[in-house]
Amino acid sequence: MSISDRVIAIIAEQAVLEPSDVTPESTLEELGIDSLGLVESIFAIEEEFDISIPFNANEPSASDFDISNVAAIITGIQKLVSEKV
């Protein structure tokens, strides 16, 4: 399973949706994921990939990690995974 598929599966689980309902263009807001769901998604993704996401839940806009849509999240995670050695 690709990084993209794994991230979509985690986000879909948080949104209580089927992975097929989650598109790269989907925003977390469109998927019904609130700030608590976002934090839970971040934790699940960190655990899945054994990475640390530079995300400040108190100030999402001040973060270097782009959470504007699913594609941006996947891109950020792919970068973190590729940097991890």
C-alpha positions in Angstrom: 0.0 0.0 0.0 1.4 3.4 -1.0 1.9 6.3 1.4 -1.0 8.0 -0.4 -3.3 5.1 0.2 -2.3 4.7 3.8 -2.8 8.4 4.5 -6.2 8.4 2.8 -7.2 5.3 4.8 -6.3 7.0 8.1 -8.2 10.2 7.1 -11.2 8.2 5.9 -11.3 6.4 9.3 -11.2 9.6 11.2 -14.0 11.0 9.0 -16.0 7.8 9.2 -16.0 7.6 5.4 -14.9 5.0 2.8 -11.4 5.7 1.4 -13.1 6.1 -2.0 -14.9 9.1 -0.6 -11.6 10.9 0.2 -10.0 12.7 -2.8 -6.7 14.5 -3.0 -8.7 17.8 -3.4 -10.8 17.1 -0.3 -10.2 19.5 2.6 -10.5 18.2 6.1 -13.3 20.6 6.7 -15.2 19.1 3.7 -14.7 15.6 5.2 -16.2 16.7 8.5 -12.9 16.5 10.4 -12.8 19.0 13.2 -9.7 20.1 15.2 -9.9 17.1 17.5 -10.2 14.8 14.5 -7.2 16.5 12.9 -5.1 16.0 16.0 -6.1 12.3 16.1 -5.3 12.0 12.4 -1.9 13.5 12.9 -1.1 11.1 15.8 -2.3 8.1 13.7 -0.2 9.2 10.7 2.9 9.7 13.0 2.4 6.3 14.4 1.8 4.6 11.0 4.9 6.1 9.5 7.1 6.5 12.6 7.6 10.1 11.9 7.1 13.4 13.7 4.9 15.9 12.0 5.9 19.6 12.7 2.4 20.6 13.6 1.2 23.0 16.3 -2.4 22.0 17.0 -2.9 25.3 18.8 -1.7 27.4 15.9 -2.2 25.3 12.7 -1.6 28.4 10.5 1.8 28.9 12.1 2.9 25.4 11.1 5.2 24.6 8.3 3.1 21.5 7.6 0.4 22.2 5.0 -3.0 20.8 5.9 -5.0 22.7 3.3 -6.1 19.5 1.6 -5.5 15.8 1.4 -2.9 16.1 -1.4 -0.9 18.7 0.6 -0.9 16.4 3.7 0.3 13.4 1.5 3.0 15.5 0.0 4.2 16.6 3.4 4.2 13.1 4.7 6.1 11.8 1.7 8.7 14.4 2.3 9.0 13.5 6.0 9.2 9.8 5.2 11.9 10.4 2.5 14.0 12.4 5.0 13.8 9.7 7.6 16.8 7.4 7.5 
